[in-house]
Amino acid sequence: MQTYKVAIVGTGGIAAVHASNLARTDNRAELVAACDVDDARLQAFADEHGIAGRYQSLTELLAEAKPDIVHLCTPPMMHIDQAIECLEAGAHVLSEKPPALSLADFDRLNNAQAKGGAQFSCVFQHRFGDASAAAQTLIGGTDFGRPLVARCDTLWYRPDEYFDLPWRGTWKAEGGGPTMGHGIHQFDLLLHLLGPWEEVNAIASRQARATSTEDFSAALVRFENGAAATVINSLLSPRETSDIRVDCEFATIELSHLYGYGTKDWTITAAPGHEDTVASAWAGQPLERGSGHSAQFLAMYDALDAGLPLPAGADSARQTLEFAAAIYASAFTGQPVRRGEIVPGHAFYEGMDGEGRGTRVLASSARA
């Protein structure tokens, strides 16, 4: 197994999560460099995590440290340009969410990956716990049956002061509100479990927070396999939970947690007459490792070792980004949106605000 040279770009709060999880990868990674425009913050971060290479320029980091993998922990509006620079330099990219602020920007990755021969992956760590792998295996199989009804709720709370950072709560810097910046982890897992979505009907509003984006959205989703789901994304919920429930023909699968889960956070309930089959099927799955960044890091290294495409790679990350775009497009046009509909020339291809439609709709519906 190869040990990969890793660099972290951006040394804010999420960077510490990456650094601590890299230390739990059984020497599969060596953290060789960090980068931040704020030198004091960079030095403090590098001192804390024992990082020798310290840079205020990504270009210099790539040229001198020559990392195998770059973790992008910068604010959302910086992700795509930094990812392209890394990919063109031949460094694999693991980007924090969202991977880009629009489908148009995201599609620029294609040329960058081809040019540098490196791959892009997005941090969607909830896919990588053992229980989510087990659920994905069993949903639609003979023991659990086909999925029928589901719900996916990201009910979080962010007070007004959370938005004091000037880039938060803006279309230009974050690309949207909780749909893009918070609920994306949870509905990415829903898509991972249920497969391709087919159509979205949604609403979005600014209920309470002084932002330019929504602080709440809700969607009714139809999947290709016939399942129907509701998806709610909120920053207005004092009792915070992250929940997924999938009702299959013979079993209900439930996950309730906040920012990460272990096996104990999953509940399996059998339909009458299927108790033994369902219990046996679930118990027969490996159920040791919870979700988290280190689980995704290890899966990434295994893929690189084997010469395989990276998990949570560009194609699947784009599907999740397209789902977010569809929520916004449906909410701000009042029309259902089908997968594959948002293409070049569509108002919501260039940005989640739909050329200002979102701003106008939210302004007209905002409550005093």
C-alpha angles and dihedrals in degrees: 000000000000125000109226126215108232133193128192120213114200118027102211127119100300091050090067089056090053094047094049092047092048086058088060097057098094095250093306089126136042115202100218105162147017132194134200135149088224103077096193092053091044093052093047092049094046092047092051094050099034097244116165101191112072122178139169092195126062090205091058092045092054093047098045108028094036095201122196091217132023121203112209110212097159128117114291098257090061099051102087100046092045091047091052092050091050094046093049088052090054098253120132114237131221106185129192115235138310095044091203139351094242142015089246091059093043093054089062087076092076095073093040093054091048093048098050100029091230130120136236126223132175127220103254096147097168090074092065106063116106092241094056089051089050092048092049090051095049101040107095094012128116095263099052099022129216120324115256111168132013143171131199120192130182101184106174136154126229117171124216093265090061086074095054089103102091096229096054121098095016133118093220097054107024100024091228145340130278092330091065103025107035117010092047091087093054099044089044086061090048090054089046090055100041104032129222118008119223110193139005131202112185149167129203131184145168101240104168118338123096096235134122091233133061120282092197137033135172130190139187109212134193117201128209090247090058098256118138123212142178120220121195125184117187140166092185102075117109092192098060121209139155111209140177125180126180120186111202127181094269106017145030117223117199132183121186121175139113117234101350140001145220129198090270089066092065124083125194120197121185126216114245110285094020100076098113096042094048095044092049093048093051095043089051092064125087104257107171109101121069126209123279147114095282091056090055092044091055092048088051093052092047090053092049091048090053096042091242131140113276117260113249085023130167097285097052093039088055091053090056092047090049089053090055090049090051092053090054094043093051094043094050099040099037090230134112115256124212126209111266093025097105102079135141108309094031113119092235097047093080096044144352090245091066096229091310098317093116093051091050095047093048092046092051093049100039116122122224 
